[in-house]
Amino acid sequence: MAIEPMRLLRLAGSKSNIEKILLTAFSSDDMHAELASHVINEGTGGHVMPEDSTYADYFNRIQLIFSNLHSDFTCAYDGISEFTNVEIERHLRLAEENYEKINEQQINQSILTKEDKEALIELRSFNIAAINQLSFTAVTFGRLPLSSQAKLSLLAEKGFVHQIVQKNSHYVWIFIISNADDAKINQSVLESLFFEPIAIPKVDEKQLALDCESTIGKIYGFVQHNAEVRKYYKYMAIFDEIAVVTGFVPKKRVKAFKSMFGEMTDVTIQDFPAGLEEGLEPPTILKNGWFSKPFELFVEMYSLPHYGDFDPTFYLALTYCLLFGIMFGDVGQGFVLILGGWALWKFKKMKLAAAAMRMGFFSMIFGFLYGSVFGLETLLDPLYHAIGMSGKPLEVMAGESVNVLLLGAIAIGATLILISMFINIVLRIRRKDYGEALFSHNGLAGFIFYGSIIVMLTMEMMLKIKVLNLVTEIIFFGIPVVIILMRVPLKNLIKKMAMTPHEGWLGYFVEAIFEMIEVLLSFVSNTMSFLRVGGFVLSHAGMMLVVMTLMEMTGMFGPIVLVLGNIFVMALEGLIVGIQTLRLQYYEMFSRYYEGGGKKYIPTTTL
């Protein structure tokens, strides 16, 4: 029902202390920072800190490297270590080149059997890196049929040395070291023994990952720290040697925010009322009580109000619950809505679920009015008799109730439209927009015109009181229409400007007449839109009547039909009624008094 009061804070400190100022200010949820370009102008001078994405690019490369190596290694910045861009680039390129080797290696190993891969893992114990560095020897690794193992003794004459790595009932995996000059000759001997070579990994993946964590880990914290600082440069304005950060802080959090800079004696904080500085629009934080707070969701979906403007959340919450309850009136289904909403809010913290709890309560209220509990129309009869009533207050499916429901829906709609117009008049006066408040179709002239139509039609048709005559028609219909037609010249008159429209009188009247026709049609269509309220009451009762009929027809399966039918009706009808109620809010009510266009409060920690 209100908007959180804000204060405009300006932090100023030495240019040499930029990092500490930024990281301190942006470590809190209390500030909505303004871009430095919004603060700097010709009058103030200064310049924006140039953006630098170098460290952000480095940080992304490091994260990609760790992701490729399936490592979750992190290391916080120690505040001491320093690295040049050349050093960082060298470390990153080495790690990326090694990963390319690993990737190529993994592709080659993708065709190997499970036993081959297990043998390669065992081979790691023989120091792969040292094996790959041998210069005058040839190293071969592979598998040999178990029946050929005994023949390996022939290789001893050729200067071979072999080592068994692993074996099973069919194969033995070995690596063989021989003189490099005899490699081709010895290869033919091995082939005669049905030896199947397996490429020796160029790098030890596990060891490489550890080495990478050791080298890249040293620069991880440094890069992350610098990337974070430079991300906030666009909020830092520089005036000579002074660095300035400007932002909005909720009034109740100003003291706590200032205390964060208590030890920074070279930082000064200026505190101004929000809205004081031109060009800096304060952000909006909606502030509502327990009943209406979940419905802030719908206001945010439409558009936030400007700071200091009217917050429509409470009015929306009350009218939304009222309309939903009328259209979805059932004691049992409303109770289920409350329970379901409570569970989702408790465990998922869904705002819509919290709103559903309120809607369910109103559904129960109107369910008592209609006498419906999960579609069972006689269940509450003993309660009515106990309090001295002959039966339910409103028999929805009775023929005489149809007109009551439809006329009642129109009456509710007309009342809500008039309330919306009254709110608009009050808001326009608060904004000193007297022309709109008095002469527009949503202002006083429109209020008198529309209200007179509703009142006089009610008196003529319902109460049989004759009030329509030439005098009343001129006063309550004719004069308001003329005022609405002449609203632009009359606005100019209030502003002490020339009454003549800029397009001339002829062009103005042609346009104004068509606009007046549109206004008249909008009054009719907006009022008729509320017929859906009564229509959905009948629709809901009709669908439950079908469920009850099916329950009676299915005999012993009746309870199952009752449960499934209620689930179906709640899902379908609940969704449709929820959407239609929101449509009435936006199109028939918000359009008459609410502008929106406010700026969302974005804490610095989410940037």
N, C-alpha and C positions, 0 to 999 in steps of 0.2 A: 504494500500500500504506500510505500515510500521508496526513496532512492537514497542510498548510502552517501552521507556527506563526504566530500573529498577535500584534500589540500594539495596545492601545487608546491612541490619542493624543488629547490635548485641546489645541487651539490657542486662546490667549487674547490679545486685543489691544485697542487703543483702538477705541471705537465709530466714531470719525472715520476710521478706517483700514479700514473694512469691505471696500471694493472691492478693495484690494490683497491683503488676507488671502484673500478668496474666490477671486480669479482665480489667485493663486499656488497655493493648495491644490488647486483643481480643474483645474489645467493638467497634472496628473500622473496616471498610471495606478496609482499606488501606494496611493491611499486609497479605502476604501469608507466614504462619509460616512453618518452617522446623522441622521435627521430631528430637528430641534430639539425637536419635541414629545415625542420619546422621552427626551430628556435632562432636560427641565424637569419638575419635580414639585413637590408642596406643600413639600417639605423644602428644595429648592434655590431656589424662586422663579423670577424671571425671566420673560421673554416671548419669543415668536417674532417675528422680523421680518415685518411684514405683507406678504403677496404683492401684487405690482403687475404687472398684465399690460399696462399702457399701452404700454410700449416694445416689448413682444412683438407687440402689435397693429400698431404703427407699422411694425415691421420686416417683418411679413407683407404689409402694404400696399405697402411699397417693393419687395419682391420681386415682387409681382404686377404692379406698374407696369413694372418692368424686363422681366419675362416677356412682358407684352403688347407692349412695344416691341422685343422680341427683342434685348435688350441684356444682356450679361453683365458689366456694369460693377460694380466693387466699389472700396471705398476704406477703408483701415484707419483706425481712430481715432488722431488725432494727440496725444491727451491734453491738448489745449488748448482746442479749439473747444467752445463751449457753445451750446445752443439751448433756448429755452423751448418748452413744449408748444403755445403759440399759434403760434409761428413754424413749428414742424414741421407742424402741422395746415394752415396756410396753404399751405405748399409742396406738401404731398400733395394737397390739394383742387385746386389749380391743375393739377398733373400729371394727376390723374384726370379733370378736366374736359376737358383737352386730348386725353386718350386717347379719351374719348367722341366727340369731334369726329373723330378719326382713324378710329374704328370705324365711325361713320356714313358717313364719306367712303369707306371701303373697301367698304361695302355698296353704295353708289351706283355705285362704279366696277366692281363685279363683273360688270355687264352689258356693259361696254365691250369692244371688240376689242383684240387685242394691239397693233395700230398706234395705237389711241386712247391706250392706257396709255403707249406709248413717247413719244407727243407730249406727254402730261402731264409726263413726266420731263424733256423738253426745256424745258417751260414754266417749270420751277423756276429756270432761269438768268435769268428776267426778274423775279425777286424777287416771289414770290406775296404775301408779307405786305404789301408796299408797294401792290400792285395792289388788294388787298382793303380798303385804308384810303382809297382815293380817294373823295371825297365828292361832287363836282360832275360827275363823268363816269360814263358807263356803259361797262363792260368786258364784252365777249362773247368767248367762245372756242368753237371748234367746227371741223367739217370741211366743206369745200365741194368739189363735183365739180370735177375739174381743168378741165373745159370751161367752167366759170363763172368761172374766175380772171380772165380778161380783162375781164369785165364789172364787176369791182370798181372800175374807174376811175370809174364812175358815182357811186360813194359819195363820191368826193372833193368833189363839188358839195354833198353833204349835211354836210360837215364831218367825215368819217370818216378815221381813221388806222388802217391795218392793218399787221400784221407776220406774215410767214410763219414758222411754227415748224417744220413738217416737211411733206414731201409724198412721194407715190409715184406710180405710173403711173395711179392712178384718182382720188385725192383729194389735197387740200392742206389742211393744218391751220393755222388762222390765229387770232390774237386781234385784236379790233377795239376801238378806243377812240373814243367819241363823246360829244357833249353829252348830259347826263342828261335834259334836257327833251325831246329828240328821240328818245328810246330806243324808244318804241312805234312811231313812224312808221318809223324805220330798221329796226325788226325785221321789218316787213312787206316791206321791200325785200330784206332778206336771205333771207326765206322764198321770195321769187320766184326767187332764185338757187339754191334747193334746199339752203340752208345748214342743217346739223344741229348745234344747239348742244350743247356738253358743259360740264357744271358745272365751274367753276374751283374747285380744292380750297381749303377755308377755311383750312387750315393746311398748312405744308410738313412732311411727316412726318419727313423726314431731319433737318431743322433742329430740329424739335421734340424729337426723340430726343437730339440733341446738347445742346439747352438743358436738357432734363430731367436728363441725366447731370451737367450742370454744377451745377444747383440742388439736385437730390435727392442727388447724390453728396456734397455738403458735409455733409449730415446723416446719410448712410448709416452711416459709421463710428461716429458719436456714438450713434445709435439702437441699432446692433448691440451696442456696448459695454454700454450701459445695460440692454438686454434680457438679455444674458448674465449680468450681475451679479445682476439681480433674479430670474433663474431659480433662483439658488442661495440666495435668502433663506430658504427653508424649512429650510435646514440651519444657519442662524445663530441662536443663542440669545443674548439680550441680558440681562445682569445689571447693572443700573444703567448705567454708562458703559463696561462691558466687553463685547466681542463674543466669543463662543465657538463654535468649530466642533469637533465630536467625530466621530471615525471610526476605523476599523481599518486598519492597515497591516501587510503581511507583515513578519515580524521581520527578514528579510534585507535589506529595503528601507528600514528605519527611518532609518538613518544618512543615506542619500541624500535621503530626504524632508525630514529636518530641515535639511539643508544648503541647501535651497531658500529657507529663511527666514533665512539667515545674515546678510544685510544689514538685516533688519527687527528692529532692536534692541528695539522696543516689543512684540514678539510673544514670548510664552513658550509652551513646548511641554511638557506633562506626559505622561509615558510610564508606562502601567500594563499589567499582565498582562491578556491577553484573558480575558473571562469573570469578571473581578473585580467589575464593576458590574452589579447586578441590573437586569433589564429590557433590557439591551443584549446580545443574542445575537451572538457573533462569526460572521462569514460563513465559508463553507467553500471552500477551494481544494484540490482533490485534487492529491496529489503522488505520482507513480508513475514507475517505471522505463520503459525503452524498450519492453519487451515488452507491458506491460499498459496503458500510457498511452492508446493509441487506444480502449480499451474503457471509458474514463471516459464516453464518449458514452452507453453503455447505463445506467450508474449515474445519470447526470444525467437521462435519460429517465424513470427510475423515481422517484428522489428523492435528493437529496444527503444524506449523513450529517450529523448535528449536529457542530459543532466539537468536536474532542477525542474523537469516537466512532470506531468501527471503519470503515475504508474497505474495502469488499468488492471493489475493482476487480481486484486480483491473482487472488483466488479465482475471480471471475467470468471473467476472461480465460483462465485455465488450463482451467477446466471447459468454458467455451464452445468453445474451440479443440478440446478433446478430443472432445466430443460431436459437433461439426460434422465433424471429421476422420473419426470412425467412420461417420457417415451419408453422407459425401460422399467416400469413399475412392477416389481415382483419381490416379495419378502425373501423367499428362498434364494433366488438368483442374485439379489442384492447382497445377501449374506455371503454367498460364495465369492462374489466380487471383492468383498471386504477381506475375506480370508486369503484369497489368491493375491490380492494387492499387498497385504501384510507380509506374506511369505517372500514375494519378489523384492519388496523393499528391504526386508530384514536381511536377506542373503545376497541380493544383487544390487541394492541401493538404486533401483530404477525410479526416477521421478514420476514416470507415467504410472507405475504401480502405486505410488503414494497417492496420486490423483484418483486412481481407481477406487481406493478405499473410501474417499469422500463421496465419489459418485455412487458407490454401492450403498452408502448410508441413505442418500436421498432416494435411491431405488426402493429401499425397504420402506421408507415413509409413504411413498405413493403406492407401494404394494399393499400396505394396510388400507389405503383408500380404495383400491380396486378389489381387495379381498383375495389376492392371488398368492399362493405359495407353491412354487415350482409348477404353476399352471393349475393346481388344485383349487377350485373356486369355493369349496364349502368348508375347507379346513379351519377357517377363522370364524365361522358362524357362531360357535359357542362363546368366543370372545366378545363379539358384537352383542349377543344376547345378555352376557354378563354385565355389560355397561349400559344396558337399557335401550339398545338399538334393535330394530326389527331385522336388520340385515346389513350388508356391506353398504358403505356410503355411496358408491358409484358402481352400477352394473354396466361394465364397459360394452358388452355385447348386446345389451338391450337396445331396441330400435330408438327409443326416445333419448338415449344417451349420445347418439351420433351427433346430433345438432349441438348438444351441450359441449361435447369435446371440440368440435370444429370451431364453434363461436368462441369458446374459451381460449383456444389456441390463438385465434386472431386477436382477442382482447389482450392476451399475454404479450403477443408480438407488438401490438400498438403501444402498450405500456413501456416495453423495453426500448422501442424506437424513441418514444418521447423522453425517457430518462437519458438516453444517449444524446439526444439533441440538447437537453438541459445541461448535461456535462459539458458539451461543446461550447455552449453559451458562457458558462462559468470560466472555462479554460481560456476562451478568447478574451474575455474581460481581464483575466489575470495577465495575459500577454499584451494587453492594451491594444488588441486588434479589434477595435470597436465596430468597424465596418462589417467584418464577418460575424461578430456577435449579434448585431442588430438586423442586418439586411440580407444575409444569405439564406438559402433554403434549409440549412442546418442551424441557422441562428434563430433569433426571436421571431422574425417574420414567418419562417417556415414552421416554427413551433406552434404559433397561433393558428396558422392555416391548417396544419395537419391535426392538431389537437381539437380544433373546432369541428372539423369533419367527423372525427371519431365520436366526440361528445354529442353532437347534434344528430348524427345517425342513430346513436344509441337511444337518445331521448325520443326520436321520431318512431323508430322501428320496434324498440323493445319496451319502452315505457309509455308509448302512445301519447307523448307530450308534443304539441305543435310548437316548434321554435323557429322553423325556417320561414323567413319572410324577406322582403326586399332589404329592410334595414340590416338584419343580421347577416344576410348574404354579402352586402356591401362591406360591412365592418369586418367580418371575420374571414371572408373569402376574397372579396375584391381588393381591398386595401393591401393585405399581405402579398397578393399576387403582383400588384403594381410595384410594391417595394422591392420584391425579389427581381422583377424585371429591371428596375432602376438601380440595382445594388452597386454597380460600378460608379455611375455618376454620384450617388450618395456617399460612397466611400471617399471619392475625390473631394467632396464637399467637406467631410469631416477632417480630411487631411489639409484643408485649405488650399486645394488645387483646383484647376479649371474643371468644371463638370463635364465639358464636352469630351466624349471618348476620342481616343486617338484615331480610330477608324471612321469617325463621323457618326452622326445620329442614325442615318439610314442603315448603314452597315451594322451598327451596334444593335438596333432593334430587330433586324432580320436574324442575327445570331442569337439574341436574347430570347426571342419567341421560340426558336427551336430548342434552346436550352431549357426553357420553361416547360415545354412539352415533355422533354426528357425527365425533368424533375417530377412532374405529375405522374408519369409512368413509373418512376422509381418508387414513389410513395405507394402506389398500388402494388407493384411487384414485391417490394420489401415486406409489405403487410401480408400479402398472400403467401409468401415464403414460409410464414409461421404456421400455415395450414398443415405442413408436414409434421408438426408436433402432435396434433390430434390424429393425423393419419397413421403415425407410427404407434400410437397407443392402440389403435384398432388393429394394426398389422401384428403387433406383438401378441395381443389377445387372440387373434385369429390363428396364428401359428401354434400357440399353445393349445388351442381348441382342437387342432388337427392332431397334435401329439396325444391328447386325452382320448380322442376317438380311436386312434390306432392302438392305444393301450388297452382299451376295452375290447377291441376286436381280437387281440392276440392272446387273451386268456392268461395262462400261467407265465407267459413271457412279458406280461404287462409291465412289471417293474423294470425290466431291461429296456423296454421301449421308452418308459418314462425317463430313465437316466440318460439314454442316448439322445432322446428328443430334446431334453433340457440342454445338454451339451451343445447340440447343433444350433438351437435357437440362441443360446448365449453367445456362441462364437459369431454366428452370422449377424444376428440383430444387434449385438453389442458393438461390433465393428462398424456397421452401417450407421447406427444411432450416434456413435462417437464422432464419426466423420461429419454427419449432417449437423450435429450440434456445433462443431468447430466452424463449419461453413456459415451457420447463422451468426456466430460471433464475429467472424472476419468481414463478411459481406454486408450484413444487415445492421451491425452495431459499430464495429471498429471504423467502418468507412464514414461514419457520421461525426465521430469525435476524436479519433486517434490518428496521429501522424507518424510516430515512430522516427526512424532515421538516426537514433542515438548510436554512440560508439561503445563497443564491447570492451569491458575491462580485461586486459590480458596481462597476467603477472609475468614479471621478467624471467622467472624460472622456466616458463613454458616456451620461451623464444628459441 
